[in-house]
């Protein structure tokens, strides 16, 4: 969903960094499931709706 919204992802050690162009936007932890609170933070930071 993030890449479809035009964001670029870079894999780090245990996190994925999210960029809009060359501007850093967010860090996403790589886990099987992400808590609802973290999903809301990612949505706020990226401007992309992840929940349906």
MOTADA-V481822 format. One record per helix or strand of 3 or more residues. SS is the DSSP state (h for helix, s for strand). FROM is the first residue (numbers start at 0). LEN is the number of residues. If there is no record, write none. Layout:
BEGIN
SS_FROM_LEN, SS_FROM_LEN
END
This chain:
BEGIN
s_7_4, s_14_6, s_22_7, h_35_11
END
